[in-house]
Amino acid sequence: MYPPELVKPMKEDLTDVGFNQLVTPDSVDEIIENSGESLLLVVNSVCGCAAGNMRPGVKLSLANDKKPSTLATVFAGVDGEATTQARKHFLPYPPSSPSIALFKDGKLVHFLERHHIEGGTAAMIAENLSEAYNEYF
């Protein structure tokens, strides 16, 4: 568990651009089941690849003409129960932090694992997500 004051700016990096911070298992299930047509669910993390690649790439992807109607995030190592519940919806993918899941009509349609994120750049992540938005929405 990380101190709240440490992760606050990392959480705000996404919540300040419209992401809903999910902290309970029920809130995860509710947003997946009731998000409408599209949901981007991000597993946030304190690691350098989340700060340097993932969060900037996710934010950059939202400049695309087509984008998810609902944005949400859980924070690994902080909101443990919510993160565990989110990962149940990511199966068959193994737990990964950070990671990015795209849902359409409550079904997982696109997923980026840590190894996709830490080896890429923010621009590459944004392009990958934008292509998925264009394909599914």
N, C-alpha and C positions, 0 to 999 in steps of 0.2 A: 504494500500500500504506500502510495506516495503522498507527501503532505499536500493539503489542498492549495496552499499558497504557491507551491511549485507548479502544479498542473493548471491553475486558473488561467494563465495567459495562453496555454496550449489549447484548452477547451474553447476559450474566447476566440481563438483564431478561426474556428469554424462557426461557433454560435453567432459571432458578429456579422456573418454573411448569410444568416438564415437557417442554420442547422439547429434542429431540436436536440437538446442533450437528454439522452435516455438514461435513467439511473435505476430502473427496476425491470425485472423480467416481464411483468405485465405491460409496461409501457412499450417494450420491444414488440411483443406479440400484437398489441393494439395497433401500432403504427404500420406494421407489415400487413395486417389484415384490413386496415381501413385507410391506407394511403392513396387509394384511388388507382389511377393508371400506372403511376411510376414513383419509385422510391430509390434514392441513393442513400445507403447506410454505410457509414465509415467507422472502422475500428481505429480510433485514435491511439497514439502512443507517445511516450517520452523520448523515444529513440531519435537519433539524428536523421534517419531516412524519413521519418514522419515530418520533421521540421523542414528539412531541406528539399524533399521531393514530393511527399504525399500531400500534405496540406496545401502547398502552393499549386500543385498540379490539379487537385480537386477544385480549388477556387478558380483557376484559369479555365477549367472545363465548363464552368457555369456561364461563360461568355458565349457559348455555342447557341445557335438559333433554337435548336431543340435541346431540352434539358429536363431532368426529372421535376415533377410537380411537388414532391415532398423530399425534404432533406433531413437526415437524422444521423446522430453519432453516439457511440458508446466509447468509454475510455478504458482500455485494458490496463490492469494493475490498479485501478481506482474503483470503477463501478463493476466489480467482479461478477455479480449475479446477472446484471444486464448484459455484460459481454458474453458470459456463458450461454445465455438464452439466445442472443443474436447468432452465435456460432452454431447453434442447433439448426438454424434456418439456412446456414451456409453449406450444409452437408451435400455432397461428399467431400468437400474441401476440408483439410485439417485446420486446426486453430492456427491463426497467423496474425501477428501484430507488427505493423499496421496492416490493414486490408481494406478493400473497397468492394461493396456488393451493390449490384444494380438489380432491382426487382421490377417486374411488369405484372400488374394485376395479381400481386402477392406471390409471384413465382420468381425465383432466382434465375436471371438470364445472363449475367456477366459478373465475373469475379476477378479481382486482382489480389494476388497473394503477396506476402512480403518480398519474395524473391523477384517479383515483377517490379516492385517499388524501389527497393534498395539498389538495384542495378540500373535504374533509369534516371531520367531527369524530370523535372516538373513539366516541361513541355511535352515529353514523351507520354507521361501519364495523362495529361490533358488531352492529347491527341487520341490516345487509346479510348478514354471515356467518351470523348466527343463522337468518335466513330460508333461506339455502342449506342449512344443516344440517338444518332441518326438512323441506326439500324432498327431499334426497337420502338421509337416514338414517332 
